[in-house]
Structure formats: structure tokens, C-alpha cells
Amino acid sequence: MRFMTTSDKPENTATGIAAQDWATASADPQYRAAVVDLLGALAYGELAAFERLAEDAKLAPTLEDKAELAKMASAEFHHFERLRNRLTEIGEEPTLAMEPFVAALDGFHRQTAPSDWLEGLVKAYVGDSIASDFYREVAVRLDTDSRALVLAVLDDTGHAGFAVDRVRGAIDADPRVGGRLALWARRLMGEALSQSQRVVADRDALSTMLVGGVADGFDLAEVGRMFSRITEAHTKRMAALGLAA
Amino acid sequence: MRFMTTSDKPENTATGIAAQDWATASADPQYRAAVVDLLGALAYGELAAFERLAEDAKLAPTLEDKAELAKMASAEFHHFERLRNRLTEIGEEPTLAMEPFVAALDGFHRQTAPSDWLEGLVKAYVGDSIASDFYREVAVRLDTDSRALVLAVLDDTGHAGFAVDRVRGAIDADPRVGGRLALWARRLMGEALSQSQRVVADRDALSTMLVGGVADGFDLAEVGRMFSRITEAHTKRMAALGLAA
């Protein structure tokens, strides 16, 4: 059931699911399951981001830096709260919705524990940016209520500007730092991709939505283009950091 | 300069500093320095509490428990923000105000790193409660503006009820846990006292205020009574937890 009134092209998001509210769109159980997956993944991602930023705050070289990271961590927690409340509102148990994504996200964080303050900043910046890009791509295909929520919790917590500023400063002070951090960013990207594949392989409803089955217009070619856009944006961000991607 | 209109007894806090607002009371440089110390200690205490709770969240046995701790950590961060903003408002550099207390608070946390979830809960509960009792005792002696702020940031973050509930549950399930946690609580109290002495020895303005020199009516006998009240409250809390103090 795709709720399309015509044979819309993928680009046309003004009709179909993207033009419906949650009450209408969620009548399709497969669409509903996909959105619950998405909100659960995003909620646990925010909770994990909270923990990671709080952890990185301990590596901060100054009290100002520490306070800055604590602020971002707290912002991530408030995003988590909104997602959890939304899951409850639509009659889902937040813990059950999050649990399928715990192993992949914990695995990612375990495999990429930063060894110092700069690695932590690069990780938070790269990780948040890729996740944001991905969710923004998905958001345009969602019903109006889910889209508004997803875009709201992706609001920049101020981390990007802070990370760019600190990392560029460190590279200016010692250019060799750039080489080490570029390798680190590549490792992060690789680990993120491998954990994403794990999630997609496990979660039928979610991957069906991503590949055109449920929400509007995602087909395999479009998924490929999406990954290209995300990779290009990553390359640009690395350049902005003064790193070769 | 004590701003007393009569030879008030210590109990009479309706006149003197406690009846003045900050603008009036802070004309006395020694009182001002003492309050800056107090706000600095409290601010760094909240930032350290944020870190500790976020760290403990990693030990949480369930996602609900993790989210509960993350919520409290976030509440502590907002308290920190209010204190930092207040320091800025009165023309003080928050970092400089906090720095004298970093070593003692970090030392306390380093010496008392919990080895599991229950030790973390007991530590947060015991530590927050003792700190709250202490700041409440001091608050009644402060000018009206400082008092309102200190009482506001001591507002219960919901941690006490949560910790009592979880710790009692664990002791019910295995009474031997009680013995271990009682020892742990005693160690925490000892370490807290030894770090407090370190701070008091280092900070003249603060300890002069505590011992009657600046704010209204604290004399050595009163400090003794204050410590008795705090210790008694601690004993009662330990009993509520099902632990012998």
C-alpha cells in the first residue's frame, strides 16, 4: 500500500506518504513498523551520543571545553526525550523500539573509542554529520508529523562549529596532527558503513522503506545516489576540517 | 563589616546579610569573595556530577535505567549553566571561580570510582544528599539573591527516590549486598570529609564565612552543630536505604 494517487516519480513528494499525516500514513502496518524502527534507532543514537559526548567531556583540555561538551551532551539527551515521548505517544514501548539498534551502535562506539580529545571531536563531528545527512534524506519521504520530529531533533547542537574550530586550531599548531586525524576519520567512515549494513540486514521494515517498498520513491538507484550525496558531503566536511578524506 | 543593625543572635537571619539583596551585601569584598567561592564550588560540583552520572549511565542494567541517569545528568548540567551564568552576571570569570575546587572534587571522584551500578547509585545518593544538606545550611545565611539561586539548583533531580528504590530492591534480592554497600557508604563519607577539609584549609574567604567572620552568625559551635545535623541526616538516609551507617 503506497497511498499514491498517481504514478509519481520519486522526486514528487508532495503527494503520497509525504503529504499525509501520521494518523493516515500509519494505517499501513509496514509503514508504521518502519517509522517505529527509525524513531527507535534515532532515539538510541541520541542516548549513545549523550554518553559519548559526556565521556569526551572528560578529555577536554579546559573547563570551557568541558562545559561546551556537557552542553551538547545535554542537548542530545533532550532530543532523546522527544523521540522517546513520541514513541510512547504512538503506543510503542520505547525500550523495545530501541533495543534492535543497541548492538550496532554500541559496537560502533566500542570499535571507535577515541584515544584523545581531538579524535573524540572528529568522531562526534563526522558521526553526527553522516547520521544527520542520512536522516534528512529519509525525512523528506516520511509523513508530515514524523518528518517534523526527525528534522527538529537533527537541529545542530552547535557541535560542528566547535569541532571545526578546535581541530583546525590543532592542525595549524602541528600539521602532523592532520595526517593522523585523516586516517582516523577514514576508519570511522568504514566502521559506520559496516554497522549500518548490519542494521539494514536485520531490520526488514526499515530496509524495505529505504529501498522503495513502503515510503515514497526510494528505489535502489536512489539509494545509491543518496550514498553518493552523503559521501560527497563527508569529503567536503573533511576538507573544511583541513583533512584529506 | 557585618551589616547588622543590632547585636543579633545567630538564629536571627531576618536582619543582617540574610535580609539584604546581592547589590547591598556584595559591597563587602570579603562577603563577595566568599559567595564567588561558594558559587564556583557549586558550579564545578554540578559539572562533576554531570560527568559522574553520565559515566554511571554506562553501568545501567537496562535502557530505562540508562535513560533515567542521563536525565539526571542533564538536570545537573542545567544547574551548572545557571551557576555559570550567575557568575558571569556578577562580573566573575566562571572558570577562575571553579578552578580552586577542581582538585578536591576530582580527587574525591577519583578516590571513589564505583565498581558497579549499585555503588554508583549509592555514591550519587550519599554525595548529592550531603552536598545538598551543606548548601542548604549555608543558604539561609546568604543574601536573598544568592540564597534563591542556591536553593533552586539544589532542587531534587529525582535521583534520591530512584536510588532508594533500586538499592532496596537489590538488598531485598540479596541481603549480603547490604553489608558491602554499607562499607562503601562509610568510605564515601570519610573521603568527602577529607576533601572538604582540604577545601576549607585552602579557601580563606569561604571558611571565614562558614565560621562566623562574614555572613550572619556562623560560629565554631554552630559549625559543629551543622556537622551533627548533616551526619544525623546521613544516618537516617542510610537506614532508608536499608544500610547501617
Boltz contact constraints between the chains, C-beta under 6 A:
constraints:
  - contact:
      token1: [A, 50]
      token2: [B, 70]
      max_distance: 6.0
  - contact:
      token1: [A, 54]
      token2: [B, 54]
      max_distance: 6.0
  - contact:
      token1: [A, 63]
      token2: [B, 95]
      max_distance: 6.0
  - contact:
      token1: [A, 63]
      token2: [B, 98]
      max_distance: 6.0
  - contact:
      token1: [A, 70]
      token2: [B, 50]
      max_distance: 6.0
  - contact:
      token1: [A, 70]
      token2: [B, 77]
      max_distance: 6.0
  - contact:
      token1: [A, 74]
      token2: [B, 74]
      max_distance: 6.0
  - contact:
      token1: [A, 74]
      token2: [B, 77]
      max_distance: 6.0
  - contact:
      token1: [A, 77]
      token2: [B, 70]
      max_distance: 6.0
  - contact:
      token1: [A, 77]
      token2: [B, 74]
      max_distance: 6.0
  - contact:
      token1: [A, 95]
      token2: [B, 63]
      max_distance: 6.0
  - contact:
      token1: [A, 98]
      token2: [B, 63]
      max_distance: 6.0
